[in-house]
Amino acid sequence: MAESAVSFFVEKLGNFILQEASIFGEVEGQIKLLRNELEWMRLFLRDADSKGIYDERVKVWVNQIRNAIHDAEDVIDEFILNEDHRERRLNTLKFLKCLPTCVGFIDKFPFIHELDSRVKDINGMIGAIMANRSKYGLEVSSSSSSTDRDRVVAHNEKRPPVVEESDVVGIEDGIDELKRMLMKEETRRTVVSIVGMGGLGKTTLAKNVYNQRDVQGHFDCKAWVYVSQEFKAREILLDIAHHVMPHKKTRRLKGMEEVRLGEELCTYLKGIDEEEKEKKYLVVMDDVWSSDVWSRLCSYFPEVENGSKVLITTRNKEIALRATSQAFIYELPLMNEAKSWQLFLKKALQGTSTATHSLTSELEELGKEIVRKCKGLPLAIMVLGGLLSTKEKTKASWEKVLASREWHLDQGPESCMGILALSYNDLPYYLKSCFLYCGIFPEDSNIDASKLIRLWLAEGFIQRRGKERLEDIAEDYLHELIDRSLIQVTERRVDGGVTSCRMHDLLRDLAVLEAKDARLFEVHENMDFTFPISIPRLVIHQNPINNDISQCLHNSKLRSLISFSGSMWVRHWGYLQHHIKLLTVLNLEDIYGDYILPREIGELIHLKFLCIKGNVISELPSSIGRLFNLQSFDLGWNSCNIPCSIWKLKKLRHLHCWGCGSQINNCVNSYLGVEQLTNLQTLVLRGGSWLEGDGLGKLTQLRSLAVGKCPSSYLKTKLFESIAKLTTLRVMNLSFRNWQNKKTLLPGLMPLSHHAYLYDLSLEGLLEKLPEQIELYPPNLLRLELRRCKLRNDPMMILEKLPSLRILVLCYDAYVEKKLVCSSGGFLQLERLELYGCELEELMIEKGAMSSLKTMKIHDCYKMKELPHGLLQLTTLEKLSLEGSSCWESIKELEEAMGEDWDKLRKIMC
């Protein structure tokens, strides 16, 4: 892992030498000497990192190198910071015409002299560290070529199939038993518990049962929430409410305190509010660590006499017994040898469960010995199988894994930490920091994959690979961790990419421990404040109670401050300005109230990642334009005014400010405009005068474009000519405010036939009609969403011909007539159809239409009094969600008839 830090700094030094052309003479020689020394050092570090696990001397040597690198990086970055201050001071004096030109050169000499002196000291320190390798007989060899395990998968290379969490074997008996418990008709609300040690597959089993079609159809409403050790009752109740209650009812819940929120939830489930019927509910609370969880929340789950259930997963049987009786506890057993072997093959041989014949007898014997060491724990088998899937299928390769010294880390029959450590230590050097960094996120949280990738980039974990885009390389890193079962996918994009992921508790525990040992980051709640604080990255998960974060902010070594708890207040900005001038990553989440960023934000010139999220109206100062290293700027849904100095940030790759933009203009009498941001990959911004001209069309690197609430005055040919040039787009969302003044967006949809990579398209605004020629649509369109288009011609007769369309969403008067018809042979690839807020009265599905449909949602279509005609002939349909429609009478008739149609319908309704 230290090798990654060296690689990043070597690249940084190269850029520094190129940019600081005025650094000459001896100091330039010292910097080049430092870079050359680091190039040699890098060759030894790959071997040293792995040997440091067993040899304390090597571990000390690697730590000394890491500290020297951090010191060297501080020297360079402090020089750049001082140069920035000096340049601004000189520019002010020049503006006042009170400074001769020659003074600028003289003024720089003290800074160059100090840089020369400090780099000399660093070179001396590194020379001594390298000499210690021979002096103390450290056996560390150089590695001039990449080993098999360090080889990076090329972005274009086809990946083998990955075993998803839902595909694991050996849980069939558990599924049947849990379904029996959950679907048993009881006269009161019942708690069912799954109990088992960490890594045994409690969550996987619960997810499989939760997603069963007959379980989905058995309950009126369902919710899944992660509890974890960081238990927050209010957040759990809010999450449940968002799952079970209609959107229009949950809008007012966000500001409520815990008790009021729980009462609202309870009232809704009882069905005593606004003539709502009593709900038969299923709530899953995953990963419960304390009996306080149930005792605090149980009163909010009403004791309705309709068979409602609460499902708990926990490692502690005492917690289960406090919530329910032994009759409703399922104790998850260890996997037997046969099922363990089947799961191992499925993972190690990537997706083939009957591939024993492809192994030699020697490999099969070795494989079974490895599986026996996993002691029936599915997590251990999956992770170890993932490790071996990257190895050559040879006796020597598998024997090396079997002989590994990490096996001794297992502490008793209930631990698989040795196996997890083995898999971590086997990671190629470029993946180790990426894996450990995933531990910064709160336990059991869903990790936004795009945000994780942007953080990796800002931290310098992604190493260049020819001319490949850094984000593509980072995505490969993520897929490698998924292939090794070190990261779990929780949601995928329509194109198969990863939307969100998570870490298993045990793997996260390993990541946090290893990160602390490697001084990669520390979690505030785990810190020992009796010692001096000099960590590079600080993570805050909860609002500090006993320890204010102020003492952490005196740490001049801090490079990343990542808060998920709203613990950063206005008073703390002074600490950042005076003590943490070299900050690279600043992530502030859960910020509430009016939050005005101070002008001091402009002092943090080394920032590469800036994210501020919460219910907040932010004011950004013009000094934001001085963050010339910024790569990712994310304000989420915050509404704020952004100054036009934003266009100075030429290194920006991702700008996400959906609630901002109305105040952003091209600077008057200046060259500044959106066309300056030529490195942008993501642009999410409210429409405004920045759209004037052809600046947008010059952003040829754009992959994702979202323009929100764009006034109709910008519906000009120039805008669409600019969009036509953005042929690298993958995702586009255009929202025009033209439905109020009855102006049309275009005579028809703009031609997008040249956008071969565009797979996700959303359009909001008045449309005269859709083009009938399929050739005008993106050729590989997978998802289409239309909002407020007020179409009068049935769009289905055109859209059903799109060859690749998998998801279609029509909402809020996208279509204003009474009837939609899906004709036979249409929508052959469509898997999901969603209708929201339409004036629709009738949906007709002809026989042979939508033959691949899995999910249908019809919400707030109040004029629909009948179920879609032909609905029950859709044999692939798994989920039907109806909210705010008037077709309950027809459903009730089917229920009373108790025939075959009702049996089909109840299994798919959710």
N, C-alpha and C positions, 0 to 999 in steps of 0.2 A: 504493500500500500504506500510506503514511503517513496517507491519508484514513481508512482503517479504524481506525487507532490513535486518531485524533481523534474519530471517531464513537463509539467505545467509551468514551473518556474524558468526552465531553460527556454521555452517558447516566449515567455514574458520578457526575459533578458534580451532575446533577439529583437523583439519589437521595440524595446527601450533603446537599444543601440541605434536602430534605424530612425526613431523619432527624435532622439536628442542629438541631432547632428552637431550642436554647439559644444558637446562634451568631447574634448580633444586631449591629446597628449597622454600623460601617464595614467589618468583616471580611466580613459578608454581601454588602455592595456590591462588594467586591473579588472575591469568588468569582463573583458574577453577571456582573461585568465580564469575568472570565476566560472564563466559559462563552459569553458573547456574542461575544467575540473569536474563540473557537475555531469558533463556528458560521460566521462569515465566512471564516475560514481554510480550513475544510473545502471550501468552494465552489471554491477555487483549486487544491486539492491533486490532484484527479482529473486535471486537465490537466498539472500540474507533474510528477506521478509518471512519466508517459509521456515528457515532454520532457527529463527528467533523464537519459535514456538517451544523448542526443546532446549536451546542453549541460551542461558541467561546473559552470557557475555555478548552474543550476537544481538540479543534484544536491546541491551544497553547501547551498543554501537549504532544500531538503526535509529534509536531514539535520539542519540546525539546528532546524527545526520538530519533528522527531521527538525530538531530545534534550530540547527544551523541554517537550514533552508528558510524557516519562518523568520529568523533574524535577518537574513539576507533580503527576503521579500519586504520586511518592514523598512529596511534601509532604502531600497529603491522607491517604495511607495511614499515614504516620508519626503524623499527628495522631490518626487513629482508633485506632492501636495504643497511643499514650500515654493516650488517653481510657480505653481498656479497662483498662490498668494502674492508672490513677487511681481508676476506679470500684471495682475489686476491693480496692484499698487502703482506700478509704473505707468500703466495705461491711464489711470486717474490723473497722475501728475502731468503726463503728456497732454491730456485733454485740457488741463489748466494752463498749459504752455509755460510751465515753470521747471522743466527738466531738460538739460542737454542730452542729445542722443547717445553720446559716449558713456553717460553714467549707467545706462542699462547693462553694458558689458562689465563694467567694474563692479556693479552691484551683484553680479552673478558669481564672482570669484569665491567668496566665502562658502557658498553652497557647494561649489565644485570641490573645494578643498576638503570640506567635511565629508562629502561623498567618497572622495579618494581615500581618506583616512579610514572610514568605516568599512569600505570594501576590502582594503588591505587587511584589516582585522579579521574579517570574515574568511578571506583566503587563507590566512594563517591558521584559523580555527579548523577549517576543512582539511588543510594539510596535516594537522596534528591528528585529526580523527582518522584519516586514511592511513597514517603511519601506525596508529594503534592496531590496525588489522594485522599487520605483520608482528608488531611488538608483543601482542598477547596471543599469537598463534590462532587467530580466528580463521576457520575454514569456510571461506566464502569465495565462490568461483564466479567469474564473469559469464554473461550470457549474451553473445553477440547476435544470435538468431532467435526468432520466436519459437518456443516449444509448442508441442501439439496442444497443450492446454491453454496457452496464451494466444492461440490463433483466433482472430475475430471473424465471425460469420459475415460474409459480404452481404450488403443490403439486398442485392438482387437475387441472392441464392435462395432457392425454394426451401422452405423449412419443413422438417418432418412434422407429422401430426402430434399435437400435444395432448396429454391425458388431462382432461379437465377434472375439477374437483367432483363434479356430479357423476363422473364415469367410474369412480372407484368401485372395487368389487367387495363382496363379502358382507354387505349390509342388508341383504334381502330379508333375512329373518327379523331384523330390527325394524325395518319399514313396516312389515305386516303387523308386528306387535304394537307399534306406536299408532298405526292407523286404527287398530281395534280400540285402543284406549281413547283416542281423540274423537272417534265417531260414535262411541258408545253413548247412547241417550241417557243423560243423568237429569235428576230433578233440580240440580243446582249447578252453579259454576264449579268446575273442577280444575285442579292444577295437576299437570302431568310433568314428570321430571326425567331427564336423561342424565345419568351420572357416570362419570368415567375419568380416568387420569388424562393429563394433558397429552395431546398428540394421538388420542385414540379414535377421533373422528366424530365427536359429539355434534359439532356444527354441520359437518357434511351429512350426517344422518338426518338431523333436524331439517336441513334444506331440502333433502330429497323427499321427505314426508310432506313438508309444507307445500311443495310444488306439484304434488300428485293431483291429478285432475279431479278425482272423487273427493279429496280433502278440500280442494278449492271450492267445489260446488256445494259442500256440506255446510259451509258457514256463510253468513251474510256479509261479513267484513273481516279482514285479516290484517295483521301488522307484524312486522319483524323488526326488532330493535336489538342493538348490541349494548350490553351493560358495562362489562369490564370492571377492573379495579378502580378506575377513575369514575366512580358512580355519581351522576348528576340527575337527580330525580326530575327536575323541571324539564331538562332537555329530553329525557326519555318519554315523559308524558306528551310533550309537544310532537315528538317523532311519531308516537302512536296515533295521536290525533290527526296528523297529516296523512297517515295511511288509511284510517277508517272513516274520516269525516269528509264530506264534499268540500271542494276548494273554497266555495263562497262562505262556508262556516269557519274555516281555519284562518281566514285573513285577520280576524280580530283577536286571535289567540296569542300572537307573538309577544305582546307586551305584558301578558298576564303573569302573576306570581303563581307558584306551584299549586297552592291549595285551590285557588279559583280555577286554574287550568284543569286540575283533576276533577273538580266538580262539573265543569262543562263537559268533559269527556264522559263522565259517569252518566250525566243527564242524557247525552246523545245515545249512549248504548242502551239505556233503559227505555228510550223511545217515548219519553213524556214531553218532549219539546216539539212544538209546532206540528202536532199530530203525526210525528214520526213513529214508525212501528218499532217494537222491541227488537234489538239486534242480537243475532246469534253470532258471537265473535270468537275469533282465535287470535291470541296474542302470543308471539314467541319472544322470550327474553333470553338472549344468548349470552353465555359466559358470565354467570352470576357468581360473585366471590363472597358475598356476605348475606346473612339472613336478614340484615337490616333492609335490604332491597325490597323483599316481599312485604315485610311488616310495614314499610313506609308507603308502598304503592297499592297494597291489596284493597284498601277501602275504595279506590277509584275504579275497580272492576266489579260492576254490580252483580249481586247474587241472583241473576235472572234464572228462571226455571226452564231453560230451553236447550240445555246441552252445551253452553259456551265453555271454552277451554282456554287455559293459560299453559303454555309449554315452556319449561325452564331447562336450560342446560347448565350443569355445574360440575366441578371436580369434587365437591364436598357433599357427601351423602347427608350430613347433618342439616345442611341448608334445605335439601329436598324434603327431609322428614318434617321440618318445621312448616313447610308449605302444603304438604299433602300426605296421604297415607302410603304405606308400603305397596299397596295394590296398584298404585299409579306411578311407581318408580321403575324405570327401565335402566338396569345396570349394564352398560355396554361392555361386552367381553373383549378380551384380546383376540386378534385374528388367529385362526388355526394355521398350521403349516401349509396346507394346500392353498388356502385363500391368500396367504402371505406371498407365496410363490407366484400365484396368478397375477397379483397386483404388481409385484416386482417386475415380471416379464412385460407387463403392459407399459410400465414406465421406462425400464431400461432399454427395451426394444421399440419404444415409441409407438404405442397404439395397437400392438398386436398381442392379443391375450393367448394365442395358441401357437406361439413361435418357438416352442421348445426344440423343435426339429432343427432350427437354425443355429443352435448352440452345440458345440462339441460336448462330449461326455465330461471332459475335464472342466470346461467352463460351467456346465450345469452343476457339477459337484461344488465348484468354488462359489457359484451363485447361491446355492442353497445354504452353504456355510455362512455366507454374508447375510442372507435373509434371517437365519437363526439368531444372529447377533442383534437383530432388530426387535426380537422378543414380542412379535405380534403387534407392534405399534404402527398403524398406517402412515403417520407422518414421517416416521423414521424410514419406512420402506419407500415411500414416495421420494423423499429427499435423496436417499442413497441410490435409488433407481435413476433419478435425474442426474446424479453425479456420473454413474456408469454409462449413461446414454451418451456422454461426451467422450468416453474412452474408446480406444481400439478394442475390438472383441478378441483379445489375446489372453493367454494364460498369465503372462508376465504382468500385464496391465491390471488384471483383476486381483492377482496375488499381492500386488503392491498396496491396493486398497485394503485387503484383508489383513495385511501385516501392519497397517498404520497404527501409530501410537495413540491416536485420539480415542480409541475404543475404551481406554482406561478411565476416561472422563465420566463415563456413565456412573451415576451414584445410586446404586440400588435398582430394583426392578422397575421403578416408576420414573426413570430418567432416560432420556434419549439425547442428552446434551452432547455426549461424545460423538454420536453420529452426525448431529447438526454441525458441531465444530469441525468434524472431518470434511463435510461438504463445503463449509466456509473456507477452510484452509486450502482446499483444492481449487478454489476459484482462481481464474487468471488474474494477474495483478490489476488489470484495468477494471475489473468488476468488484473488487473488494470494497473500495470506498463507496461505490454506488449502492452495494447491498447494505453496508452499515448505515448509510445516510437515510435509508428508509425507516430506521428506528427513530427518527426525529418526530414522526407523526404519532398522535395519541393512540393508545392501545385500541385495537378493534375498529379503527377509523377507516373509512374509504379514502383511498389516496387518489387524487386526480392525477392521471398519468401524464397529461400535458404539463401540469405544474411541476411534477417531479422531474421531468426531463429538462424544463427550463432552469430548475434549481441546480441540477447536475451541471448544466452548461456554465452557470454563473460561478459555481464552486471550482470549475476547472477540472472536473473529473472525466470529461470526454476528450479523447485524443484524436487528433486529425488523422484522416485516412484518405490520402489522395485529395481529390476534388469533391468528395462526398459532403453533403450537407450535414452539419453537426447534429441537427435534430434527428436525421435518419440514423446516424451512428448511435445516438443515445437510445433510439427506439429499438435498435438491435440489441443493445445492452439489456434493456428491459425484457425483451423476449428471451434472451439467454437465461436470465434469472427465473423467468416463468418456466422455461423448459426444464430447469433444474429443481422445480417445485419449491424454490425459496421465496417466491412471490406467487400469490393466488389472484387470478383474474376475477373481478366481481361484475364487470360490465364491459361489453364489447361494442365498438362502433358498427355501423351497418356494413362497412367495408371489411370487417374482421379485425381491425386494429383495437387496441386496448383503450377504453375510456377511463376505467378506474380499477384499482387493485387494492390488496391488503396483505398484511403479514400475519402469519399465525403467531399467537402469544409467545410460544417458546422461541421461535425464530427472532421475534422482536427482542425478547429478553437477551438472547445471544448477541444481537446487534448492538444493544445499548451497552452491554458489558465490554464487548470488544472495542467499541468506539471510545469508551472511557479509557481503556487500557492504551489505545493507540493515540489518545488525546485528539480525537477527531471532533467530538462534541460532548457536552454534558447536559443532562436534564436538570433544570433548576431545583425541582423537588428532591433530587437525589444528592445535591451538592453538600459538601462539608465546608462550612463557612469559617472554620477555625484556621484554615490554611489560606495563604495568599491565592487570589483568583487570577489565573493567567491561561484561560482556555480560549481556543480559537473560535468556537461556536457555542452559543448558549440557546437552549430550547426551553420554553416556558409553556406548560400545559394547563396550569390552573393559576388563578389569581393568588399571588403570594399572601400568606396570612402573617406568619411570624417573621419571615424574611422579606423585606422590601427589595426589589430588584436594583435599587440604587447602588448598593455596594458592588453588584456585578458590573454595573456600568462605569465603574472606575478602572476597568480592565483595558489597558491600552492595546492589549494583544487581540482583543475581540475582533473577529472578521465577519461573523454572521450572528444576527439576533433574530430568532424565530419564535414568535409568540402566537399561541392559539387561544389566548384567554382574555384579551382586552386589558392586559396589565400595564400597557404602555400609556403613560399620561403626559400631558403637556410639560409638566415639571421635569420630565426625564430628558427632554430634548437638549437641555443644557449640558447634561453628562455626555451625550453623543458628540456634541460640538467640541467639547473641551478634552474629552478623554478617549473617545473611540473614533478617531478621524479617518481610520483606514477601513471602515466597514464596507463589505462587499455585498452582503445579502441582508435585507431588512424586510421581514414578513410580519405584519401586524394584522391579526384577525379578531373578530368578535368585538370590534370597536363600536361603541354606541354614543349617541348624542352628537352635537355639533363639534366637529374636530377640525380645527384649522391648522394645517401644517405650517410651522414657522419658517421664516426665510432661511434659517440655519440649515435646512435640508440641502441647500446648495453647496454647503461646505463638504458634504460627503461625496467627493468627486470620484471615489473608487467604487461607488455603488454600481453593481451590475444587475441586481434584482431588487425591485421595489414593489411590494404588494400591501395594500391597505384595504381591508374589507370589513363590512358591518353596516348597520343602519345608521349611516352618517352622512352629513352634508359637509364635504371637505372644500376648503379653499386652498388652492395651490399657488404658491408665490412664483414670481417670474424667475427666481433663482433656480427653479427646477431645470432650466435650460443649461445650467453649468454641470449637470451630471453627464458629462460627455462619454463616460464608459457604460452608461445604462444600456442593457440588452433587453430587459423585460420589465414592463411597467403595467401593473394590474390594479385598477380601482374597482373591479367587479361591477356591481350595480349602483355604486355610490353616485349620487348626483352632485356635481361640482363644476366650478369654473376652472378651466385650464388655460393658462396664458399661451400666446402664440410662440413663446420661446421653446415650446415643446418640439417645434420643427428643427431645433438645433441639434437634437439628439440623434446624430447620424449613425450611431452603432445600434440603435433600437432594432430588435428583431421581432418583438411581440408587444403590441400596444392594445390593452384590453380595458376600455373605459366606456362601457355601454351606456351609462347614465350621463356621460359628459359629451360635450361637443358643440352645443348651441353657442357657446361663447368663444369657440376656437375659430379664428379667422386667419387668413393669410395676412402676414404682417404688412401694414400699410407702408408704402414707399420702401419696400425691402424685398430681397430675393427669396426670403424664407417662405416655404410652403410645404405641403405634404410630399412633393416630389423630391425633397431632400432626404427622405427616409428610404433610401433604395435598398436597405438590408431587411426591410420588414417582411416577415413571414406571416404574421397575424395582425390584422387591423380590425378592431371592434370599436366603433365610435358613432355618436349621434350625428346625423347629417347636418350640414351647415355650409357656410361660404367656402370652407376649405375644399369643397367639391367643384368649385368653379375652375374653368380652364381644363387642361389635360394632365394635371399633376398626377392624378390617380393612375392613369395609364402608364406612368413611368415606373410603377412599383412592380416590376416584372418578376420579383421573387415571391410574391404573395401566394400563400397556400389557403388562407382562410380570410374571408372578407365579410364583415357584418356592418351594415349602415342602418342605424335605427332612427325612427321618427323623422324622416327626411321631409322637409316642407315641399309642397308641390311645385314651388318656384324653381326647384332644381331638376325637374323632369325635362331635361334638355337632351338633344341628340348628342352633345359633347360628352355627357356623363356615360351614355351607353357605348359610345365609341371607345372611351377609356376602358370600360369593363370588357369590351371585346378583345382588348390587347392582353388581358390578364389570363393567358391560356394555361398557366400553371395552377390555377385555383382548384382546390379539392372541395371546399365548403364555401357556400355563399348564401347570405341572408340579407335581403333588401326590404326595408320597411318604409313605405311612402305614405305621408299623411294627405292623401288626395281623395279619400272616400267622402269627406265632408263637403268639399266644394264641387263634387261631381265631375272633376277633370279626370281624364283617363291616363293611366300609366303609360300606355303605348297602344297603338292600334292592335297590337298583339304582343305576345311574349317575344323578347329580344332574341335574335338568333344566337344560339350557343353551341352550334354544331362543332366548332373548333375547340371547345373546352373538353378535351378527351379525358382529363383527370377529374373533372367535376362529378362527384357522386352524391352530394347532399345540397339541395337547393330549396330555399324558403323565400317566398314572395308575399308581401303584404301591400295592398293597395288596389285601387279600382282598375280592373282590366276589361277592355271591350270584349275580347274573346281570346281563346287559346288558338295557337296556330294548328292547323290540321295536319301539316306535313311533319311526320315523325323525324325527318332528317334535320329539322331545325332544333331539336332538343339535344342536350348533352348525350353523346352516344352510350355512356356508361353510368347513367343516372340510376342510383339505388334508392334514394329517398327524395320525395317531393312534398312540400308543405305549402298550401295556399291559404291566405288569411285576408278577409275583407275584400275579396276581389269582385264580389257581387256579379258573378257570372250568371247569365240567363240561359245559355245553352248547356245541356248536360255534358259536363267535362269527361264523364266516364267513357264515352264512345271514342275519345281521342287518347286519353291516358291509359286505357286498357291495352293499347298497342305498344306501349313502351317496353322493349324486350327485357330489360334488366330490373325494372322497378320492383322493390321489395316492401317499401313502406310508403303509404299515401295518407296524408293528413289534410283534411278540409275543415276549416274552423272559422267561426265568427263571420257568417255571411259570405263565405267563399263562394257559395252557390245559393241563389235566392228563390229558385223555383221549388215546386212541391215534390218532384219525383226524380230519383236517380235509378238508372238501369245498368247493371253489369251483365253484359251479354255473353253468351256461350263462347268458350275459347279465349276469353279476355283475361287479362291479369294473371297469366300463367305462373309468374314468379312471385306475385304479391304474397307477403307473409303477414302483413299488419295493415289494417284499415282503421283510421280514427276519424270520427266526425264529432265536432264540438260546436255548439251554439248555432246550428243551422235552422232555417225555416222548413226543413224537410218534413214531409208527411209520409212518404213511402220510399222504401229502398227495396228494389227487386233484384234478386240474384238468379239469373237463369242457370239451368243445369249445365255443368261444364265450365262455369266461370269460377275464377279464384280457386283453382284446384290445389293451391299450396298454402292457403290462408291458415294462420295459427291463432291470431289475436284480432278481435274486433272490439272497438270501444265506441259507444254512442252516448255522449254526455250533453246534457242541456239542449236536447232537440225536443222541445216540449210539445210540438205538434205531431210527433210520431205516436200514433195510438196502437199500432200493430208492430209485432216483430218483423224484421226483414223477411220478405217472401223468399223462400228457398234457403233460409238460414240453416235448417237442420239437415240439408243434403250436403253440407260442407264437412266431409269426413275428416279433414285434417284440423278442423277448428278445435283449439284447446282452451281458449279463454274468451269469454264474452262479458264485457263490463257495460252495464246500463246505469246511468245516473241522470236524474232530472228529465227523464222521458215519461211519456204518458202511456206506455205500452204494458203497464202492470196488469191491466184488466185481462189482456190476452194471455199473459203469463199465468194469471190466476186460473183462467179457464183450463189451461193445460195441466196445471197442478191438480185441479179437482178431478179431471178426467183420469189422472194417474196412468196414462198409457205410455207407449214406447217413446213418443215425442217428449213427454215430460222427463222421462228417464235420461234422454240425450241432453236436454236443456239444463237440468240441474247439475250435471257433471261439468258443464263448461262455464256456468255463471259464476262470476267472482265480484 
